[in-house]
Structure formats: C-alpha cells, structure tokens
Amino acid sequence: MQQSLPEWRFLQLAACIGLWMLLSPQIEHRWIVQLMLEALLLNSLLVTLWANPGWRVLRFVVLGLWVLSLLASAITLMPLPPDLLEGARVATMLSLVPVFVACVVGFLTFVFRSRRLTADGIFATVASYLLIAFVFAQVYLIVLAWAPDSFNLPVPLDQRTPQGLQSDMVYYSLITMASVGYGDILPASDLARMIAVIEAVIGQFYMAVIVAVFVGMYASQGRRSD
C-alpha cells in the first residue's frame, strides 16, 4: 500500500487544481480564495521536490519564492491605501509566476526522466498543462493592472472582484491554450494579443510533444515485454 501511494501524488495534485478552479468563483471571501491558492502552490512545490530529489539548492530557492508570494498575499488582505494595495497585488502575481514555472519544469523533468508509461506520469502532464495556464493567467492579470483596457471583459473591470477577475483570466488562459476561443473575453491591446498567440502556440506544441513522448514510452514498453 505504501509503495503505491507515491504513484498517485500527481493525481491528487491535478484533482486539487481542478477543485480550486471549480470552487474559487463561488467563494465571496477573497482571503479564502487566496489561502486556497497558496495551499495549492505549496502542494505543487512539495510534489515537485518529491519528484526531483536532486534539486538540493533549487529547493530552497523555490520555497523562498513561495514564502515571498505568501507574504505578498498577506499584505493584499490588509486595509491599505488603494495604490499600495494595487502594488501588493502586482507583487503577488509577479512572485507566483516563477513558482509556477519551477513546478512545471519539475513535473516535465520527472516525466521525461521516466522510462515507462505510468499513471503518475500521465497526471504529471495534466498538472503541468493546468499550471502553464495558471502562469499565463498571472501574466494577463499583470497586463490588466498595467493597462486596464487590454481586455474586453463580460463584466466591467471596476465591477469585478479580484477573485472573480482571477477566475476570468484562468478561464481565458485555458481556452486559449486549448484553442477553443469562445469569444466572451477578447484581448484588446497588441501586447495582450501577442501573449495570447504565444500561449496558443505553446499549448499546441505541448500536446504534440507529450503525445509523442507517451507513444514512444508505450512502444518501448511493448518491445521490452516481448
């Protein structure tokens, strides 16, 4: 039983990411949503460090970045003047990006290092895909903070709560990666359009590369079994 538990660590992480995506738009209290996000981030980091035991120095770097994001998130919940509050929110977004990127790199390193196709490897690629969308969602939020007219939103920016706007950008990021494009959220500035194009290209190449890797692993396992 204990030997089988590690094989489901990426499954529980993917499930936690999906649960956060479902619950965060329904929760009115911003501090709860932010606490859930930081817990999800810590979960991602712990799974990353478990999957990459050779990260002896990097583990302190990524954990330090997570602590910074936690502190920045705590500051955004304080009763501060609007300018300082907006600056703290941008700092939170900036601190989240490298942590999410480190997790994606760690997950994919684990997948490419594996020599056989496993459930853990499959769910690692699912979690990586979702976290890439989270990275771009934070980038879009930073763009919105810098230029509020960068996106055409279904609800005006000044009428949307921070957690609602974050949910909007995660949604937009995922449909952009999947090349669905429902059209309810549209990039309105040149910068926003170019970032969306880059994300769409990454999403397409990601699927192509992962499918090729899995097919190669499956074929290799078949040859070894023969």
PyMOL commands that set and color helices and strands:
alter all, ss='L'
color gray80, all
select helices_A, chain A and resi 5-26+30-51+58-76+82-113+119-146+148-150+157-159+162-177+190-225
alter helices_A, ss='H'
color red, helices_A
select strands_A, chain A and resi 151-152+186-187
alter strands_A, ss='S'
color yellow, strands_A
deselect
rebuild
show_as cartoon
